[in-house]
Structure formats: structure tokens, C-alpha cells
Amino acid sequence: MTKTWNEYSNTRIAKMSRKDLEFHNLLRQQYQIASQVLGARKQRNLTQLQLAQLSGVQQADISRIENGHSFPTTETLAKLLQALQARVKIELVS
């Protein structure tokens, strides 16, 4: 029988070392921020260049954040949030 993606993923995660699991969790968090910034920008019909002009964040930095290649500093995230007229909601889960 064929495994679903979730079954396959859960099996791989269960076999990860502590170090690999920490890295996996970091990437997951980075992806969540990237998809939220991208979604908010698209929802407002802005290009990366327009968001850069509104926020004062370099377009290349926005691209790296949206592509998951860079984790924004709190200062950069604050500038993006202000330009997107958005706010951040932090939820701590264990």
C-alpha cells in the first residue's frame, strides 16, 4: 500500500537525529514566515519592488525572505509589517 505524504514525512521525522530535527524545525519556521510575507504582499497586489519602496527594505532582501533563503531580523520584519499594514501573531507551542 502506498504511503501518504504525511505518513512518509512523519516516518522520516521520527528517524531524525536531534540536530537534524532542530534544523528541520528551523526550516519549517522560515517557510512559514516566507509564505506569510509573500501571501500578504500578493493579497495587496504589490510587487517586490513596490514593497521595497514602501518599506525601505531592499528588493533583493524581500526576494531572499520570500524564497526562504533568509530569515528576516525583527527590524526588517517590522518594516515589512508596517508597509503591508499587517501585524504579527506569535503563538508558542510545545
URQUI-V757859 format. One line per field, one symbol per residue. ss: DSSP state (@ for helix, = for strand, . for the rest). psi: psi as a letter, one per 40 degrees, with the letter a starting at -180 (. if undefined). burial: # if it has 24 or more other C-alpha atoms within 12 Angstrom, else .. A space follows every 50 residues. Layout:
ss=???
psi=???
burial=???
This chain:
ss=....@@@@@@@@@@...@@@@@@@@@@@@@@@@@@@@@@@@@@....@@@ @@@@@...@@@@@@@@.......@@@@@@@@@@@..........
psi=ihiiddddddddddeiiddddddddddddddddddddddddddefiiddd dddddehiddddddddeeeihiiddddddddddefiiihhhhi.
burial=.............................##.##.###.##......#.. ##..#.#...###.##.#..##....#.###.##..........
